[in-house]
Amino acid sequence: MEISNSDVLQLTFQTFLILVLGMVLWRFVVSYSKKSSKPKGSSYFDTKYKDKWNR
């Protein structure tokens, strides 16, 4: 069984296509997760003691 040059070229093209699509998808997921990971700003730790301690 012999592998032709066109088979190698097609496999190389598919490899680069998967790599590029994976990088684009990864960047999309990272940007989406940054948008949804903003802190909500709880007032649980806002106390009078904390205000006096900061002065």
RAJONOR-V358013 format. One record per residue. N is the residue number from 1. PHI is phi in whole degrees, -180 to 180 (999 if undefined). PSI is psi in radians with two decimals (999 if undefined). Layout:
n:phi:psi
N:PHI:PSI
N:PHI:PSI
This chain:
n:phi:psi
1:999:2.20
2:-115:2.43
3:-99:2.17
4:-86:2.92
5:-66:-0.59
6:-68:-0.58
7:-66:-0.74
8:-65:-0.74
9:-64:-0.74
10:-65:-0.73
11:-65:-0.69
12:-64:-0.75
13:-62:-0.76
14:-64:-0.66
15:-63:-0.82
16:-67:-0.63
17:-63:-0.78
18:-65:-0.69
19:-63:-0.81
20:-66:-0.78
21:-63:-0.64
22:-66:-0.70
23:-67:-0.70
24:-65:-0.78
25:-64:-0.69
26:-62:-0.79
27:-65:-0.64
28:-64:-0.77
29:-66:-0.70
30:-64:-0.78
31:-68:-0.63
32:-69:-0.68
33:-72:-0.52
34:-68:-0.63
35:-67:-0.66
36:-91:-0.03
37:-104:0.39
38:-72:2.45
39:-67:2.55
40:-86:-0.30
41:76:1.18
42:-75:2.61
43:-101:0.32
44:-64:-0.68
45:-95:0.04
46:-82:1.74
47:-128:2.92
48:-66:-0.61
49:-62:-0.73
50:-65:-0.72
51:-64:-0.68
52:-71:-0.59
53:-69:-0.58
54:-72:-0.36
55:-76:999
